[in-house]
Amino acid sequence: MEALRKVYDDAPDEILLPIPSEWRHRRIEVVLSALDRPDDTGLANPVPPYRVLKVDRRIVANRDALHER
């Protein structure tokens, strides 16, 4: 698999993507991903992106109850 990769330290508002001539008229995938999380909280202990919930008991329904119509 061939890939083009470019990392921007300060991303602009728009990015122009020149497509290599051998890729034209082919099926391609374009993926944009942020490599860092924005630090807009300013807190010493930032909130994690998930929460762990504690429950008293856990009930798992049987398969027939889950797929009941």
Summary of the structure (lengths in Angstrom):
residues: 69
radius of gyration: 22.9
end to end distance: 45.6
largest distance: 60.5
contacts: 36
relative contact order: 0.09
helix: 10%
strand: 0%
